[in-house]
Amino acid sequence: MVQITLPDGSRREFPGPVTVSEVAQSIGSGLAKAALAGRVTFPDQSSRLVDTSFLIDADAELAIVTAKDPDGLDILRHSTAHLLAHAVKELFPEAQVTIGPVIGNGFYYDFSYSRPFTPEDLEQIEKKMLELARRNETVVREEWNRSEAVEFFRSIGERYKAEIIESIPAEEGISLYRQGSFIDLCRGPHVPSTGHLKVFKLMSVAGAYWRGDSNNEMLQRIYGTAWATKDEQAAYLKMLEEAEKRDHRKLGRELGLFHMQEEAPGLIFWHPKGWTIWQQVEQYMRQVYRDNGYQEIKAPQILDLSLWKKTGHWDNYAENIFTTESENRMYGLKPMNCPGHVQIFNAGLHSYRELPIRYGEFGQCHRNEPSGSLHGMMRVRGFTQDDGHIFCTEDQLQDECAAFTALLQKVYADFGFNEILYKVATRPEKRIGSDEVWDKAEQALMESLKRTGCEFEVSPGEGAFYGPKIEYTLKDAIGRHWQCGTIQVDFSMPARLGAEYVDANDQRRTPVMLHRAILGSFERFIGMLIENHAGALPAWLAPVHAVVCCISEPSADYAEEITRSLKKQGFRVQADLRGEKITRKIREHSMQKVPYILVVGEKERENGAVAVRARGGVDLGVMALDQFAERLQQDISTRA
């Protein structure tokens, strides 16, 4: 007898080995039809996803996976990647298939082919995929001998697949999946048949090096998306359409905020209006530092390579560090700020009574990111972090983490982000430090989130080798997620760099170091702000608060007088004295997403007033200048 325990705790007994599909059928035909895979947990508590054809021959726990489950959606997407490869091989038999993983909201597959795929090719491929899905081909898993698999793929001209199989560790089995005339290497699991693949769309094609190495052949990567329902896909495509309108690169050009050019790849040329936004963010964060016990510091841009070797960065991060040489000494341009902060801490001997010591720096960092990964302000080679490090005792860990989370929540709310996702990444397999210390650090992070009323997920094994961390992810106006803030517990670097304090017993101790950032990269965060607000930044961040437009030349002097008065009050105001029609001026400044447009003519001059239009074409009517200034000040002070 085989006993299967279901997620609700109920048990089902079968006279002998039973497939996942048969268990689903015993529960109901509807579930059997919807089943994509199963998650089997064995008596030793090991768990894995398996195909519906998987045979369970011993007592186990089983959860049936459908398209409603996150695992089910991944299986749909992975299977759709195979469907894509199947379609390409039917249409372009000479194309070679390589790899096709699941990503974010879809999948991709890399191909080697003699000519570039065109948009017309993608349309043809997608039609073929729909045809193959309608055939409802059964998807069958097969176990193969390694040498036979290598020989098979070589025989059909698939040298990349043969190379992949040869690189798989000898102790791992070789599994292939067959659907109709197409067969592919994969660990699985996959959908039971191609008929389950109903909602997908091919999105684009791009270049990608084989195995990510620029010395290898350039392949063609076809991207696609796949969903459980048409409504979900439609919502996603609508979000992409909205995201395109909000693209910070596009808005950066249109609003005159910044630009990037080939002579400085991955680096930003800030224009006056863009740099004004930067300054508002920096000034705000500087006040946050002052109000929350941080001492602002500044560490050097370059440090001798010996220091980067001590910290372990050179061993693990050398390819991302820009280097330079002077007088026969090698230096590294800093990719992060932490080693410099430890040097400042080490410059004097500290008592336990001084802890926690909180340092903050707007530290400019450089990382030699691959050119293919650069993406506007979201992924750059030169960036500034709101980087902070807290040196504390183990007993202070929880309080410091809780205070940081509460601070981060306030900062994000001020910038217009009120939905935060929390994740605690715990000890990895390869780590340093005792289990006792890890227990304390992980507990401190989790308790700190509970104290601030945060629900969180745990990511087992995803912490750094030196300690666990909390990752803070923001949800923007159109539902996208952005991982920004983090706090990491570090027991390693302070010891490596000789950081010490004197405890209550006059003994020297190594402090715990908390790496923390709220915004992360200023560049990336400002890019997020631009996209979240679609360029229409709230008044406190807007590069220009108001534009004063004269209706005609006789009212130009009054427009200048209004502008001077508002500037003296600290507002960022410009005057538009051009001889253009007022309707054109209003349209142009509306397109620049200025919060307020003030229109003045002879009537307004006579009454000492201004006609006010708020962003979005809202006519607020005529009001006294003092009344408008009070309104604008209220917007700025409340960060409305």
PADO-240469 format. One line per field, with one value per residue (C-alpha): x, y, z. Coordinates in pm, 1 decimal. Layout:
N
px: c(X:...)
py: c(Y:...)
pz: c(Z:...)
end
This chain:
640
px: c(0.0:107.7:-34.3:-52.0:-99.8:-261.6:-208.5:-531.3:-403.3:-633.4:-485.9:-551.7:-437.3:-349.9:-279.2:60.5:276.4:65.5:131.4:65.2:-197.4:-378.0:-385.5:-532.0:-792.2:-891.5:-963.8:-1166.2:-1166.8:-1147.5:-825.1:-684.4:-749.3:-588.6:-287.0:45.5:281.0:312.0:522.7:623.4:766.4:929.3:969.6:1320.7:1154.4:1321.7:1082.6:1077.4:856.1:776.7:579.2:223.6:358.5:595.2:542.1:522.0:619.8:635.5:435.5:469.3:304.5:171.6:45.4:-107.7:32.5:-198.2:-163.4:-295.3:25.1:350.8:526.9:258.6:309.5:684.1:614.9:384.1:655.2:931.1:716.9:634.4:1007.9:1029.5:728.3:916.8:1221.2:994.9:837.9:1175.4:1307.2:1002.3:1030.9:1409.9:1555.0:1914.2:1881.3:2055.5:1887.7:2087.9:1914.7:1567.2:1501.8:1214.6:1267.5:1063.3:731.7:812.8:1097.6:1358.0:1539.0:1877.7:1936.7:2228.7:2112.9:2276.1:2078.0:1900.9:1541.0:1303.7:973.4:803.7:986.1:855.3:498.3:548.0:703.6:419.2:162.6:351.5:355.2:-23.1:-52.7:169.9:-26.4:-353.2:-205.7:-198.2:117.7:191.0:509.1:714.3:1014.8:1294.1:1609.2:1911.7:2266.1:2508.5:2720.2:2412.1:2260.8:2580.2:2601.6:2233.2:2251.5:2573.3:2409.3:2125.6:2363.8:2292.0:2648.7:2545.2:2318.7:2597.9:2834.4:2583.4:2539.4:2915.4:2941.0:2679.1:2843.2:2882.9:2668.9:2365.9:2125.5:2037.3:1668.2:1514.9:1162.1:992.4:686.4:600.0:907.6:1096.0:1323.5:1514.6:1743.2:1577.3:1546.2:1173.9:906.3:687.5:318.3:157.6:79.9:119.8:-255.2:-200.3:-4.5:-273.4:-172.8:162.6:320.4:665.4:801.4:1140.1:1473.1:1817.5:2179.7:2336.1:2677.4:2696.5:2742.6:2754.3:3115.5:3195.1:3467.9:3201.2:2954.2:2675.4:2341.0:1988.1:1768.2:1393.6:1194.4:836.1:573.1:322.6:30.9:-239.9:-524.2:-583.3:-685.0:-352.9:-159.1:-368.7:-301.7:70.2:83.2:-109.9:144.1:426.9:253.1:224.8:585.3:702.0:529.9:696.7:1043.9:1287.8:1519.8:1242.7:1117.6:1473.7:1515.6:1171.9:1198.1:1564.5:1682.3:1989.1:2149.4:2400.3:2641.2:2884.3:3194.8:3098.4:2915.9:2714.0:2768.8:2525.6:2541.1:2306.5:2133.0:2033.3:1676.6:1784.0:2054.8:1792.6:1597.9:1920.1:1985.5:1637.0:1683.2:2029.1:1921.6:1626.2:1847.9:2104.8:1829.3:1730.4:2090.5:2095.3:1761.3:1847.7:2188.6:2409.4:2741.7:2807.6:3153.9:3349.8:3600.1:3850.8:3750.8:4053.8:4218.6:4526.6:4449.1:4586.1:4279.4:4040.9:4228.6:4192.0:3815.7:3781.1:3643.1:3942.1:3900.4:3527.2:3468.5:3787.3:3623.6:3393.4:3662.8:3818.3:4191.0:4455.9:4830.6:5054.7:5420.5:5421.7:5121.0:4789.4:4466.8:4101.3:3829.7:3580.4:3278.9:3134.5:3192.6:3221.8:3603.5:3651.4:3401.0:3585.2:3906.6:3731.9:3600.4:3952.5:4106.5:4028.4:3963.4:3595.7:3427.0:3114.5:2943.7:2983.9:2806.1:2609.8:2811.3:2623.2:2812.2:2647.2:2801.2:2676.3:2950.6:3026.7:3106.5:3214.4:3159.2:3278.3:2940.9:2922.6:2809.3:2516.0:2371.6:2367.8:2017.6:1970.3:1993.5:1878.1:2212.4:2517.3:2892.2:2911.6:2657.9:2612.0:2470.1:2300.2:2535.6:2546.7:2721.6:2632.5:2890.9:2718.5:2724.8:2536.1:2287.9:2203.4:2130.3:1753.8:1693.3:1907.6:1733.3:1386.4:1474.4:1612.3:1296.4:1076.2:1297.7:1295.0:914.1:887.4:1137.6:961.2:622.0:761.7:868.6:523.0:586.0:353.0:364.6:679.0:761.3:999.0:1226.4:1475.3:1764.0:1912.1:2239.2:2386.3:2558.1:2900.9:2936.4:3159.1:3074.1:2911.7:2553.2:2492.9:2587.1:2378.7:2081.7:2111.3:2147.8:1857.2:1635.8:1722.3:1622.1:1294.2:1199.7:1279.3:1027.5:765.3:810.8:737.0:430.3:576.3:482.3:782.0:903.2:1208.5:1456.6:1652.5:2019.2:2019.7:2211.5:2568.2:2849.9:2913.1:2555.4:2180.2:1998.3:1660.2:1569.0:1306.5:1116.3:889.6:576.6:527.2:220.3:178.5:252.4:621.7:858.1:1189.5:1434.0:1593.3:1680.1:1873.1:2024.0:2293.2:2457.2:2833.8:3050.6:3337.4:3468.5:3519.1:3740.5:3928.4:4006.3:4085.7:3786.5:3759.2:3590.5:3651.5:3374.8:3253.5:3528.0:3799.0:3837.4:3873.2:3584.6:3498.0:3180.4:2900.5:2875.6:2538.8:2548.9:2235.9:2094.0:1747.7:1748.3:2043.3:2176.8:2060.2:2061.8:1840.3:1607.4:1560.6:1490.8:1225.1:1076.9:1052.3:875.3:652.1:525.6:537.8:765.3:506.9:710.2:547.8:618.9:892.2:1095.3:995.0:1287.5:1058.3:772.1:597.7:631.4:497.5:362.1:275.9:-20.3:132.7:440.5:284.7:246.9:607.0:735.3:466.1:555.0:919.1:811.7:605.9:896.2:1143.3:904.0:852.3:1223.8:1299.8:1064.0:1275.8:1061.5:1203.1:1026.5:1087.1:936.4:820.4:826.3:823.6:591.9:412.4:38.4:-56.3:-224.8:104.2:296.9:49.4:64.9:446.0:482.5:207.2:406.5:705.3:486.0:538.4:318.8:180.6:147.9:75.0:-83.1:-64.7:-208.1:-319.0:-617.3:-398.4:-148.2:-424.0:-544.8:-198.5:-304.3:-219.8:-437.4:-332.4:-344.2:-241.7:-84.9:-336.7:-514.1:-692.7:-800.5:-773.0:-886.4:-741.8:-584.1:-358.1:12.2:40.2:-245.0:-68.8:264.3:92.6:-61.7:271.7:450.9:189.1:247.0:620.3:616.2:366.3:535.2:191.5)
py: c(0.0:359.4:633.2:987.8:1281.7:1588.6:1955.3:1961.0:1670.6:1410.2:1077.5:851.9:492.9:314.2:-57.7:11.2:279.9:567.9:863.8:1225.5:1230.9:930.6:1092.5:1409.4:1198.2:1028.7:1373.8:1495.1:1513.1:1891.5:1884.0:1610.3:1825.0:2133.3:1949.1:2063.4:1894.3:1780.1:1875.7:1557.2:1561.1:1236.2:1091.6:1241.6:1584.6:1632.4:1797.4:1844.6:1932.8:1641.3:1573.6:1442.5:1113.9:1074.4:742.8:762.1:422.8:502.2:699.8:1072.3:1411.9:1552.9:1892.1:1908.6:2207.8:2401.9:2726.1:2913.8:2832.3:3029.8:2700.6:2622.8:2954.0:2888.6:2546.1:2702.1:2950.0:2691.0:2465.0:2759.3:2816.7:2457.3:2524.9:2823.4:2606.7:2342.5:2605.2:2750.8:2405.2:2332.8:2665.9:2699.3:2345.4:2471.3:2679.3:2534.6:2551.9:2634.1:2728.9:2857.3:2949.4:3118.1:3486.3:3758.0:3759.7:3510.9:3323.6:3336.1:3091.9:3143.7:3025.6:3006.4:3091.4:3217.0:3541.2:3773.8:3692.9:3966.8:4091.0:3900.0:3584.9:3633.1:3658.2:3337.2:3159.2:3262.7:3127.8:2800.4:2783.5:2822.2:2546.5:2313.4:2392.8:2304.6:1967.6:1891.4:1682.7:1466.0:1574.2:1271.8:1260.2:1019.4:918.3:879.9:753.4:1047.2:927.9:832.9:1177.1:1353.6:1138.2:1192.7:1571.7:1577.9:1355.6:1605.6:1904.4:2037.9:2095.4:2337.9:2080.1:1821.8:2069.5:2137.2:1763.8:1712.9:1988.3:1832.6:1665.9:1291.2:1210.1:1389.1:1202.1:1312.6:1375.2:1471.4:1582.1:1480.9:1646.9:1523.2:1544.0:1773.7:1657.7:1878.6:1849.6:1959.0:1874.2:1952.1:1927.4:2020.4:2037.3:1702.2:1816.4:2121.2:2186.3:2347.6:2628.8:2870.4:3222.1:3353.3:3619.2:3669.2:4009.8:4082.0:3949.9:4054.9:3942.2:3724.8:3561.1:3184.1:3115.5:3493.0:3513.1:3791.4:3570.4:3325.4:3338.7:3592.9:3410.5:3539.0:3557.0:3551.9:3682.6:3587.2:3608.2:3343.9:3348.5:3128.8:3346.3:3597.1:3862.4:3831.2:3863.8:4160.1:4334.0:4265.7:4399.0:4707.2:4756.1:4731.8:4991.0:5221.3:5148.6:5251.3:5587.2:5626.2:5513.4:5739.0:5750.1:5886.1:6130.2:6232.8:6353.9:6513.3:6696.4:6791.9:6610.9:6413.9:6229.2:5951.2:5911.7:5658.8:5845.4:5770.3:5433.8:5373.6:5729.0:6017.8:6379.8:6565.7:6873.0:7163.8:7043.2:6686.2:6796.7:7003.2:6681.5:6515.4:6801.6:6779.9:6407.1:6456.4:6744.9:6542.4:6240.6:6466.0:6587.4:6225.0:6156.8:6454.9:6370.2:6004.8:6008.2:5961.2:6135.3:6222.1:6126.8:6109.8:5837.5:5834.2:5728.3:5503.9:5265.7:5048.8:4699.2:4550.8:4678.6:4525.1:4198.0:4209.1:4253.0:3966.3:4190.3:4131.5:3754.0:3765.3:4086.7:4171.4:4175.0:4458.2:4680.9:4954.5:4978.7:5241.3:5259.1:5530.5:5510.6:5131.9:5093.5:4946.8:5105.7:5009.1:5266.6:5188.5:4976.3:5016.3:5234.3:4991.9:4945.3:5323.1:5352.6:5089.6:5293.1:5598.1:5389.9:5255.0:5602.7:5616.2:5365.9:5362.8:5276.2:5062.5:5373.5:5538.4:5256.7:5246.9:5470.1:5546.7:5672.5:5792.2:5887.9:5994.6:5780.4:5779.0:5426.2:5273.5:4918.6:4773.7:4633.5:4445.4:4679.1:4451.5:4490.8:4873.1:5022.4:5397.0:5507.6:5167.2:4996.2:5220.7:5208.5:5522.3:5586.1:5740.8:5550.9:5679.1:5438.8:5397.6:5167.8:5113.3:4980.7:4825.3:4543.2:4218.5:4326.0:4638.2:4452.7:4421.1:4780.4:4915.2:4699.2:4794.9:5164.6:5136.1:4969.8:5239.2:5509.7:5347.0:5328.4:5701.2:5789.4:5575.3:5725.7:6076.3:5977.7:5836.0:5464.2:5308.8:4942.8:4759.7:4390.0:4247.9:3949.3:3801.8:3618.4:3360.7:3167.7:3014.6:2678.0:2838.1:3086.6:3203.5:3242.2:3014.9:2894.2:3076.3:3409.2:3336.5:3245.2:3576.3:3779.0:3613.2:3639.8:4009.0:4080.5:3888.7:4034.1:4384.3:4339.9:4197.6:4493.5:4732.5:4532.0:4394.3:4064.6:3909.7:3617.3:3409.7:3327.9:3030.8:3027.1:3363.4:3563.1:3681.0:3456.1:3695.3:3741.3:3756.8:4056.4:4217.9:4324.0:4596.1:4596.1:4880.1:4850.1:5140.6:5306.5:5044.0:4739.5:4684.1:4576.8:4746.7:4607.1:4912.9:4919.4:4662.8:4605.8:4340.3:4200.0:4162.9:3973.1:3937.3:4268.3:4441.5:4152.5:4136.0:4506.1:4514.1:4714.1:4709.4:4878.2:4854.8:4678.5:4733.1:4500.5:4697.4:4414.1:4476.0:4343.1:4335.1:4532.4:4406.4:4607.4:4677.5:4772.3:4972.3:5171.5:5319.6:5454.5:5247.9:5405.4:5768.2:5727.9:5422.5:5569.4:5892.2:5682.5:5498.2:5826.6:5957.8:5639.7:5608.5:5965.9:5950.2:6255.9:6460.5:6482.3:6623.8:6990.2:6933.9:6735.6:6914.7:7099.8:7395.9:7478.7:7727.5:7916.2:8271.6:8342.6:8688.4:8716.1:9006.2:9229.8:9503.1:9247.3:9116.4:9349.7:9224.0:8863.8:8938.0:9108.0:8801.1:8572.5:8773.3:8778.3:8400.8:8332.5:8546.9:8319.4:8020.2:7883.1:7749.6:7972.2:8073.3:8350.2:8293.2:8634.5:8513.5:8672.2:8340.8:8295.1:8215.8:7890.4:7767.3:7863.2:7677.5:7369.9:7362.7:7400.2:7145.9:6898.0:6977.2:6864.7:7185.9:7177.3:7529.9:7771.2:8133.2:8348.9:8726.1:9003.7:9362.1:9256.5:9054.9:9344.2:9587.6:9353.5:9236.7:8878.4:8571.1:8327.5:7978.9:7652.7:7335.2:7037.8:6828.7:7133.4:7222.2:7589.1:7721.6:8068.8:8406.8:8452.6:8690.8:8616.2:8557.7:8307.8:8117.0:8123.2:7980.5:7702.0:7615.8:7618.6:7381.9:7142.5:7145.1:7116.6:6830.0:6661.8:6634.4)
pz: c(0.0:-73.2:148.2:6.6:244.8:86.9:190.0:394.8:605.1:448.2:334.8:39.4:10.0:-314.1:-362.7:-523.2:-686.2:-816.9:-1049.4:-958.2:-1231.9:-1082.0:-738.8:-892.6:-1076.5:-749.5:-604.0:-900.1:-1278.7:-1270.5:-1070.1:-1292.2:-1598.0:-1437.5:-1292.0:-1436.2:-1190.3:-831.8:-532.2:-352.0:-0.2:102.5:457.0:482.8:428.3:90.2:-153.3:-529.4:-821.0:-1051.3:-1368.8:-1342.4:-1482.5:-1185.7:-1005.9:-626.6:-485.4:-112.8:143.0:73.4:95.7:-231.0:-344.9:-692.2:-881.7:-1115.8:-1310.3:-1005.2:-813.9:-860.4:-935.7:-1192.3:-1370.2:-1388.0:-1538.2:-1797.4:-1890.5:-1905.8:-2119.9:-2346.5:-2394.4:-2521.4:-2743.4:-2887.3:-2961.7:-3118.6:-3346.8:-3447.2:-3538.9:-3756.5:-3937.2:-3944.7:-3928.3:-3952.9:-3634.5:-3328.9:-2986.7:-2673.1:-2345.2:-2260.2:-1893.5:-1712.8:-1626.0:-1451.6:-1634.8:-1907.2:-2069.5:-2341.5:-2567.9:-2732.5:-3089.1:-3327.3:-3679.7:-3997.3:-4019.8:-3775.4:-3688.2:-3805.5:-3658.2:-3939.6:-3826.6:-3473.1:-3602.1:-3799.8:-3501.2:-3270.8:-3519.7:-3534.8:-3153.9:-3147.1:-3404.3:-3198.1:-2883.0:-3059.0:-3155.3:-2782.4:-2816.1:-2511.8:-2332.1:-2228.0:-1995.9:-2090.6:-1900.8:-2129.0:-2102.1:-2109.9:-2402.6:-2603.0:-2542.5:-2652.3:-2964.4:-3043.9:-3033.4:-3232.0:-3493.9:-3544.5:-3558.8:-3208.7:-3090.4:-2817.3:-2653.8:-2675.7:-2506.7:-2227.6:-2159.7:-2146.9:-1883.9:-1652.6:-1347.0:-1393.1:-1087.3:-1234.4:-1459.8:-1811.9:-1872.7:-2206.2:-2288.4:-2610.4:-2765.7:-3110.8:-3333.1:-3095.0:-2814.8:-2571.2:-2271.2:-1945.7:-1575.6:-1589.7:-1483.3:-1780.2:-1858.9:-1945.0:-2300.0:-2521.3:-2502.5:-2162.2:-2331.9:-2445.3:-2341.8:-2461.8:-2678.1:-2828.5:-2733.0:-2887.8:-3009.0:-2885.5:-2896.2:-2626.3:-2607.1:-2566.4:-2194.1:-2136.2:-2256.8:-2504.6:-2653.5:-2770.7:-3058.3:-3049.6:-3034.9:-3087.9:-2781.5:-2836.9:-2539.8:-2466.7:-2197.1:-2086.6:-1843.0:-1698.4:-1832.4:-2111.9:-1859.0:-1675.4:-1998.2:-2110.2:-1777.7:-1813.8:-2169.6:-2057.4:-1780.8:-2035.5:-2252.5:-1952.9:-1852.3:-2200.4:-2159.4:-1819.6:-1930.3:-1744.3:-2045.7:-2266.8:-2001.5:-1921.0:-2278.8:-2307.2:-1974.3:-2016.2:-1702.0:-1812.7:-2099.2:-2159.4:-2449.7:-2593.2:-2475.6:-2114.0:-2112.3:-1799.3:-1672.5:-1653.3:-1773.7:-1538.9:-1683.0:-1456.1:-1402.2:-1338.0:-1096.0:-910.5:-848.0:-729.1:-486.3:-337.3:-276.7:-127.0:96.4:219.6:298.9:467.5:700.8:763.8:869.2:1104.3:1263.1:1325.8:1485.1:1177.5:1138.7:777.0:654.5:328.9:238.6:-52.5:-403.0:-451.9:-207.2:-234.6:-363.6:-42.3:141.3:-111.9:-70.6:308.5:282.7:34.6:-239.8:-467.5:-448.8:-516.1:-709.7:-900.6:-1245.9:-1131.6:-979.5:-1191.9:-1121.5:-1169.2:-1108.2:-969.0:-864.9:-892.7:-661.3:-773.0:-655.0:-682.8:-755.0:-482.2:-583.6:-232.1:73.0:364.8:382.9:397.6:681.2:883.3:841.2:986.3:1277.3:1335.8:1350.9:1723.2:2003.0:2100.2:2426.8:2439.9:2577.6:2233.5:2049.9:1834.4:1601.9:1282.2:977.8:658.9:326.6:-10.7:-153.3:-522.0:-640.5:-970.0:-1087.6:-1415.0:-1517.2:-1850.8:-2128.6:-2212.1:-1862.5:-1865.6:-1866.4:-1838.4:-1475.3:-1352.1:-1415.4:-1442.7:-1389.2:-1176.8:-900.4:-558.5:-261.9:51.5:220.9:595.2:841.7:1202.9:1447.9:1748.1:2001.2:1949.0:2217.8:2015.8:1692.8:1726.9:1834.0:1550.6:1290.7:1416.2:1416.9:1064.0:929.7:1085.5:937.8:595.8:598.8:666.3:393.4:134.4:227.8:180.2:-170.4:-246.8:-190.0:66.0:-30.7:79.4:56.2:317.4:280.1:528.7:360.6:599.2:633.6:318.6:313.5:282.3:564.1:842.0:1209.9:1465.7:1449.1:1776.2:1619.2:1309.9:1529.8:1709.5:1390.2:1208.2:1514.5:1552.1:1190.6:1213.3:1551.1:1429.5:1146.3:1381.5:1616.6:1330.0:1223.7:900.6:742.9:571.4:366.5:449.3:172.5:309.4:218.4:37.1:296.7:246.0:362.5:654.1:775.3:704.6:561.7:511.1:157.7:113.3:-217.2:-333.7:-545.6:-783.8:-935.6:-1208.9:-995.9:-1067.9:-791.0:-718.9:-463.4:-301.5:65.7:263.6:604.0:636.5:947.0:906.8:1156.1:908.8:775.8:1114.6:1227.8:897.9:915.8:1288.1:1413.4:1794.0:2087.2:2462.3:2656.9:3015.9:3144.1:2965.8:2712.4:2340.8:2133.0:1764.7:1688.6:1468.5:1147.4:988.7:621.8:543.3:255.6:213.8:-141.5:-261.5:-579.0:-615.0:-992.3:-985.5:-723.7:-918.8:-1228.5:-1025.9:-905.2:-1261.1:-1375.1:-1066.9:-1110.5:-1494.5:-1481.7:-1287.6:-968.3:-654.3:-594.5:-334.4:-589.3:-909.9:-1071.4:-1144.3:-906.0:-1130.3:-1458.2:-1484.2:-1835.6:-1956.2:-2191.5:-2383.8:-2383.5:-2160.3:-1878.9:-1908.0:-1635.5:-1397.3:-1480.6:-1392.9:-1069.5:-969.8:-1054.2:-843.5:-549.3:-553.9:-596.1:-288.5:-94.9:-195.1:-475.2:-802.3:-1054.5:-1415.9:-1628.1:-1985.9:-2152.9:-2513.1:-2764.4:-2822.5:-2781.0:-2422.4:-2529.5:-2676.5:-2362.8:-2143.3:-2364.4:-2369.1:-1991.4:-1932.5:-2138.5:-1914.3:-1620.6:-1421.4:-1106.0:-1154.9:-1446.4:-1351.7:-1622.0:-1587.7:-1801.4:-1750.6:-1540.2:-1302.6:-1283.8:-1184.0:-907.8:-792.1:-859.2:-1068.0:-1265.1:-1152.8:-1347.4:-1165.1:-1338.2:-1527.7:-1673.3:-1348.1:-1348.7:-991.7:-1089.7:-993.0:-649.6:-465.3:-494.3:-117.0:-136.6:-414.5:-227.5:80.4:-128.5:-291.3:43.8:182.5:-109.7:-50.2:328.8:329.7:29.7:-129.1)
end
